[in-house]
Amino acid sequence: MYRLQKWGIYIIILLAIISIYHDVTDGSHISPVDEQKQQPKTIDTREFNVVKIQVKPGDNFLSIIERLNASLTTLDIDKISSDFTKINHTDPHNIKYGESYYFPLYK
């Protein structure tokens, strides 16, 4: 009986190692449905439009704002930060990659 328990533990450990190896090497695959969910969606508000963006590694608040509002010659960072906080109820300096946030899109 003791040998059977020992072999059972070895098999469980082996399966765990194989599973971890598979996750690390292949990763998770994104289906076309997931890619469609990541497309920006625009929501109208009274003062500005809002665009939902998923933050990617290397993105920060200012880089996303500059990319979205490239046509503007000047940006009021205090106003943009305030608008972002109103929309998302979170500090713009604490955004995390992989999460989706609404960003103001000015005309």
N, CA and C atoms as a LAMMPS dump frame, in Angstrom:
ITEM: TIMESTEP
0
ITEM: NUMBER OF ATOMS
321
ITEM: BOX BOUNDS ff ff ff
-5.0000000000000000e+02 5.0000000000000000e+02
-5.0000000000000000e+02 5.0000000000000000e+02
-5.0000000000000000e+02 5.0000000000000000e+02
ITEM: ATOMS id mol type element x y z
1 1 1 N 0.823 -1.193 0
2 1 2 C 0 0 0
3 1 3 C 0.869 1.258 0
4 2 1 N 1.947 1.243 0.744
5 2 2 C 2.839 2.393 0.824
6 2 3 C 3.449 2.715 -0.532
7 3 1 N 3.824 1.677 -1.295
8 3 2 C 4.409 1.882 -2.626
9 3 3 C 3.39 2.515 -3.564
10 4 1 N 2.125 2.135 -3.456
11 4 2 C 1.07 2.687 -4.302
12 4 3 C 0.885 4.175 -4.019
13 5 1 N 0.925 4.555 -2.758
14 5 2 C 0.814 5.972 -2.399
15 5 3 C 2.004 6.754 -2.941
16 6 1 N 3.179 6.183 -2.84
17 6 2 C 4.389 6.823 -3.318
18 6 3 C 4.306 7.05 -4.833
19 7 1 N 3.863 6.035 -5.576
20 7 2 C 3.724 6.172 -7.025
21 7 3 C 2.647 7.204 -7.373
22 8 1 N 1.594 7.261 -6.609
23 8 2 C 0.529 8.244 -6.841
24 8 3 C 1.052 9.668 -6.704
25 9 1 N 1.876 9.892 -5.704
26 9 2 C 2.47 11.217 -5.499
27 9 3 C 3.411 11.557 -6.646
28 10 1 N 4.218 10.584 -7.1
29 10 2 C 5.118 10.815 -8.229
30 10 3 C 4.337 11.177 -9.492
31 11 1 N 3.247 10.503 -9.732
32 11 2 C 2.432 10.777 -10.921
33 11 3 C 1.822 12.177 -10.844
34 12 1 N 1.336 12.575 -9.682
35 12 2 C 0.758 13.914 -9.515
36 12 3 C 1.821 14.986 -9.741
37 13 1 N 3.003 14.797 -9.192
38 13 2 C 4.106 15.754 -9.374
39 13 3 C 4.498 15.824 -10.85
40 14 1 N 4.58 14.688 -11.52
41 14 2 C 4.93 14.649 -12.944
42 14 3 C 3.882 15.39 -13.777
43 15 1 N 2.614 15.166 -13.496
44 15 2 C 1.547 15.864 -14.219
45 15 3 C 1.603 17.376 -13.982
46 16 1 N 1.912 17.773 -12.764
47 16 2 C 2.038 19.197 -12.461
48 16 3 C 3.191 19.818 -13.238
49 17 1 N 4.314 19.144 -13.316
50 17 2 C 5.484 19.65 -14.056
51 17 3 C 5.156 19.753 -15.542
52 18 1 N 4.507 18.746 -16.097
53 18 2 C 4.126 18.779 -17.518
54 18 3 C 3.171 19.934 -17.784
55 19 1 N 2.218 20.137 -16.904
56 19 2 C 1.248 21.224 -17.065
57 19 3 C 1.931 22.595 -17.009
58 20 1 N 2.824 22.782 -16.069
59 20 2 C 3.548 24.055 -15.943
60 20 3 C 4.422 24.28 -17.168
61 21 1 N 5.101 23.241 -17.637
62 21 2 C 5.94 23.358 -18.828
63 21 3 C 5.098 23.767 -20.042
64 22 1 N 3.96 23.149 -20.19
65 22 2 C 3.077 23.484 -21.312
66 22 3 C 2.612 24.936 -21.228
67 23 1 N 2.237 25.406 -20.059
68 23 2 C 1.792 26.791 -19.889
69 23 3 C 2.906 27.784 -20.184
70 24 1 N 4.12 27.468 -19.761
71 24 2 C 5.241 28.385 -19.957
72 24 3 C 5.676 28.426 -21.417
73 25 1 N 5.728 27.29 -22.081
74 25 2 C 6.22 27.266 -23.463
75 25 3 C 5.173 27.693 -24.478
76 26 1 N 3.942 27.211 -24.367
77 26 2 C 2.911 27.525 -25.35
78 26 3 C 2.083 28.738 -24.965
79 27 1 N 1.904 28.967 -23.706
80 27 2 C 1.086 30.08 -23.25
81 27 3 C -0.374 29.846 -23.578
82 28 1 N -1.167 30.876 -23.384
83 28 2 C -2.581 30.769 -23.722
84 28 3 C -2.803 31.439 -25.067
85 29 1 N -3.621 30.85 -25.871
86 29 2 C -3.886 31.353 -27.207
87 29 3 C -5.105 32.268 -27.177
88 30 1 N -5.009 33.384 -27.903
89 30 2 C -6.114 34.329 -27.963
90 30 3 C -6.98 33.961 -29.161
91 31 1 N -8.243 33.743 -28.892
92 31 2 C -9.156 33.4 -29.974
93 31 3 C -9.615 34.673 -30.674
94 32 1 N -10.126 34.566 -31.907
95 32 2 C -10.614 35.753 -32.609
96 32 3 C -11.701 36.496 -31.84
97 33 1 N -12.477 35.79 -31.041
98 33 2 C -13.512 36.448 -30.244
99 33 3 C -12.871 37.371 -29.22
100 34 1 N -11.775 36.932 -28.58
101 34 2 C -11.077 37.762 -27.604
102 34 3 C -10.465 38.987 -28.269
103 35 1 N -9.96 38.84 -29.497
104 35 2 C -9.371 39.975 -30.202
105 35 3 C -10.423 41.025 -30.509
106 36 1 N -11.642 40.602 -30.816
107 36 2 C -12.715 41.547 -31.085
108 36 3 C -13.068 42.325 -29.827
109 37 1 N -12.991 41.685 -28.678
110 37 2 C -13.294 42.358 -27.416
111 37 3 C -12.276 43.449 -27.112
112 38 1 N -11.044 43.329 -27.622
113 38 2 C -9.992 44.281 -27.327
114 38 3 C -10.054 45.515 -28.209
115 39 1 N -10.926 45.533 -29.214
116 39 2 C -11.036 46.695 -30.076
117 39 3 C -11.608 47.859 -29.279
118 40 1 N -11.069 49.079 -29.464
119 40 2 C -11.576 50.229 -28.736
120 40 3 C -13.04 50.509 -29.07
121 41 1 N -13.813 50.846 -28.058
122 41 2 C -15.212 51.204 -28.239
123 41 3 C -15.384 52.643 -27.784
124 42 1 N -16.081 53.429 -28.563
125 42 2 C -16.257 54.841 -28.258
126 42 3 C -17.613 55.062 -27.607
127 43 1 N -17.608 55.827 -26.528
128 43 2 C -18.824 56.19 -25.814
129 43 3 C -18.871 57.706 -25.76
130 44 1 N -19.986 58.298 -26.168
131 44 2 C -20.101 59.753 -26.169
132 44 3 C -20.472 60.279 -24.788
133 45 1 N -19.857 61.392 -24.412
134 45 2 C -20.241 62.135 -23.223
135 45 3 C -20.463 63.573 -23.654
136 46 1 N -20.808 64.442 -22.746
137 46 2 C -21.094 65.837 -23.106
138 46 3 C -19.839 66.622 -23.465
139 47 1 N -18.764 66.448 -22.721
140 47 2 C -17.572 67.268 -22.905
141 47 3 C -16.545 66.653 -23.857
142 48 1 N -16.489 65.353 -23.937
143 48 2 C -15.485 64.664 -24.74
144 48 3 C -15.974 63.257 -25.02
145 49 1 N -15.329 62.604 -25.961
146 49 2 C -15.605 61.191 -26.214
147 49 3 C -14.723 60.353 -25.302
148 50 1 N -15.154 59.133 -25.086
149 50 2 C -14.404 58.217 -24.231
150 50 3 C -14.103 56.965 -25.043
151 51 1 N -12.857 56.513 -24.97
152 51 2 C -12.436 55.325 -25.696
153 51 3 C -11.933 54.293 -24.695
154 52 1 N -12.43 53.061 -24.825
155 52 2 C -11.984 51.988 -23.94
156 52 3 C -10.749 51.337 -24.55
157 53 1 N -9.664 51.336 -23.792
158 53 2 C -8.382 50.799 -24.253
159 53 3 C -7.866 49.799 -23.225
160 54 1 N -7.345 48.675 -23.724
161 54 2 C -6.665 47.729 -22.833
162 54 3 C -5.192 48.114 -22.789
163 55 1 N -4.677 48.315 -21.59
164 55 2 C -3.292 48.737 -21.401
165 55 3 C -2.373 47.557 -21.69
166 56 1 N -1.364 47.81 -22.528
167 56 2 C -0.393 46.774 -22.898
168 56 3 C 0.912 47.03 -22.164
169 57 1 N 1.758 46.015 -22.051
170 57 2 C 3.055 46.227 -21.395
171 57 3 C 3.823 47.36 -22.074
172 58 1 N 4.372 48.246 -21.287
173 58 2 C 5.123 49.385 -21.81
174 58 3 C 4.285 50.642 -21.939
175 59 1 N 2.953 50.504 -21.911
176 59 2 C 2.083 51.678 -21.969
177 59 3 C 2.052 52.367 -20.619
178 60 1 N 1.888 53.676 -20.66
179 60 2 C 1.593 54.419 -19.446
180 60 3 C 0.505 55.433 -19.783
181 61 1 N 0.02 56.113 -18.792
182 61 2 C -1.1 57.032 -18.961
183 61 3 C -0.806 58.07 -20.041
184 62 1 N 0.338 58.716 -19.964
185 62 2 C 0.655 59.781 -20.916
186 62 3 C 0.866 59.26 -22.341
187 63 1 N 1.483 58.104 -22.492
188 63 2 C 1.701 57.583 -23.847
189 63 3 C 0.379 57.254 -24.525
190 64 1 N -0.561 56.731 -23.782
191 64 2 C -1.874 56.422 -24.359
192 64 3 C -2.618 57.707 -24.712
193 65 1 N -2.589 58.703 -23.813
194 65 2 C -3.253 59.982 -24.082
195 65 3 C -2.655 60.652 -25.311
196 66 1 N -1.338 60.655 -25.426
197 66 2 C -0.689 61.273 -26.588
198 66 3 C -1.04 60.537 -27.875
199 67 1 N -1.12 59.22 -27.814
200 67 2 C -1.464 58.438 -29
201 67 3 C -2.909 58.714 -29.428
202 68 1 N -3.819 58.804 -28.47
203 68 2 C -5.222 59.042 -28.794
204 68 3 C -5.483 60.465 -29.275
205 69 1 N -4.77 61.425 -28.7
206 69 2 C -5.006 62.838 -28.997
207 69 3 C -3.837 63.443 -29.763
208 70 1 N -3.357 62.733 -30.76
209 70 2 C -2.182 63.173 -31.517
210 70 3 C -2.427 64.473 -32.274
211 71 1 N -3.681 64.775 -32.603
212 71 2 C -3.97 65.976 -33.383
213 71 3 C -3.929 67.254 -32.541
214 72 1 N -3.966 67.118 -31.222
215 72 2 C -3.931 68.301 -30.354
216 72 3 C -2.498 68.818 -30.232
217 73 1 N -2.354 70.137 -30.279
218 73 2 C -1.016 70.714 -30.153
219 73 3 C -0.598 70.862 -28.698
220 74 1 N -1.561 71.094 -27.816
221 74 2 C -1.247 71.199 -26.386
222 74 3 C -2.203 70.308 -25.606
223 75 1 N -1.698 69.761 -24.531
224 75 2 C -2.504 68.913 -23.665
225 75 3 C -2.443 69.456 -22.242
226 76 1 N -3.606 69.627 -21.623
227 76 2 C -3.677 70.052 -20.228
228 76 3 C -3.703 68.787 -19.366
229 77 1 N -2.54 68.418 -18.852
230 77 2 C -2.394 67.164 -18.119
231 77 3 C -3.293 67.114 -16.885
232 78 1 N -3.433 68.23 -16.181
233 78 2 C -4.285 68.25 -14.989
234 78 3 C -5.74 67.959 -15.345
235 79 1 N -6.233 68.573 -16.418
236 79 2 C -7.616 68.346 -16.845
237 79 3 C -7.792 66.907 -17.316
238 80 1 N -6.833 66.399 -18.086
239 80 2 C -6.927 65.033 -18.591
240 80 3 C -6.9 64.037 -17.428
241 81 1 N -6.033 64.264 -16.464
242 81 2 C -5.967 63.391 -15.286
243 81 3 C -7.266 63.429 -14.504
244 82 1 N -7.816 64.628 -14.346
245 82 2 C -9.084 64.784 -13.638
246 82 3 C -10.217 64.066 -14.372
247 83 1 N -10.27 64.223 -15.7
248 83 2 C -11.311 63.552 -16.487
249 83 3 C -11.161 62.033 -16.404
250 84 1 N -9.929 61.546 -16.475
251 84 2 C -9.683 60.11 -16.369
252 84 3 C -10.163 59.584 -15.02
253 85 1 N -9.863 60.314 -13.954
254 85 2 C -10.274 59.898 -12.613
255 85 3 C -11.796 59.881 -12.491
256 86 1 N -12.468 60.868 -13.079
257 86 2 C -13.94 60.909 -13.048
258 86 3 C -14.535 59.709 -13.785
259 87 1 N -13.948 59.354 -14.904
260 87 2 C -14.481 58.271 -15.729
261 87 3 C -14.258 56.908 -15.079
262 88 1 N -13.044 56.676 -14.601
263 88 2 C -12.654 55.345 -14.132
264 88 3 C -12.644 55.167 -12.621
265 89 1 N -12.747 56.259 -11.884
266 89 2 C -12.688 56.214 -10.415
267 89 3 C -11.384 55.572 -9.932
268 90 1 N -10.298 55.894 -10.631
269 90 2 C -8.977 55.399 -10.243
270 90 3 C -7.921 56.431 -10.625
271 91 1 N -6.8 56.392 -9.946
272 91 2 C -5.705 57.313 -10.21
273 91 3 C -5.031 56.921 -11.53
274 92 1 N -4.817 57.862 -12.458
275 92 2 C -4.213 57.518 -13.741
276 92 3 C -2.779 57.002 -13.635
277 93 1 N -2.125 57.257 -12.536
278 93 2 C -0.742 56.797 -12.364
279 93 3 C -0.677 55.374 -11.819
280 94 1 N -1.836 54.797 -11.529
281 94 2 C -1.881 53.431 -10.997
282 94 3 C -2.529 52.452 -11.967
283 95 1 N -2.502 52.754 -13.268
284 95 2 C -3.099 51.825 -14.22
285 95 3 C -2.192 50.602 -14.367
286 96 1 N -2.81 49.452 -14.658
287 96 2 C -2.071 48.195 -14.74
288 96 3 C -2.271 47.591 -16.117
289 97 1 N -1.197 47.029 -16.677
290 97 2 C -1.336 46.436 -18
291 97 3 C -2.211 45.189 -17.919
292 98 1 N -2.92 44.982 -19.007
293 98 2 C -3.875 43.878 -19.058
294 98 3 C -5.276 44.313 -18.673
295 99 1 N -5.389 45.431 -17.967
296 99 2 C -6.686 45.964 -17.561
297 99 3 C -7.185 46.926 -18.633
298 100 1 N -8.493 47.091 -18.739
299 100 2 C -9.088 48.043 -19.677
300 100 3 C -9.589 49.26 -18.918
301 101 1 N -9.346 50.435 -19.497
302 101 2 C -9.765 51.699 -18.908
303 101 3 C -10.386 52.566 -19.997
304 102 1 N -11.204 53.525 -19.568
305 102 2 C -11.757 54.507 -20.48
306 102 3 C -10.85 55.739 -20.473
307 103 1 N -10.434 56.158 -21.66
308 103 2 C -9.555 57.326 -21.808
309 103 3 C -10.314 58.438 -22.529
310 104 1 N -10.122 59.704 -22.086
311 104 2 C -10.787 60.809 -22.771
312 104 3 C -10.179 61.067 -24.149
313 105 1 N -11.051 61.291 -25.106
314 105 2 C -10.641 61.596 -26.475
315 105 3 C -11.203 62.977 -26.806
316 106 1 N -10.313 63.964 -26.894
317 106 2 C -10.734 65.354 -27.092
318 106 3 C -10.78 65.679 -28.58
319 107 1 N -11.673 66.623 -28.921
320 107 2 C -11.802 67.042 -30.325
321 107 3 C -10.973 68.243 -30.615
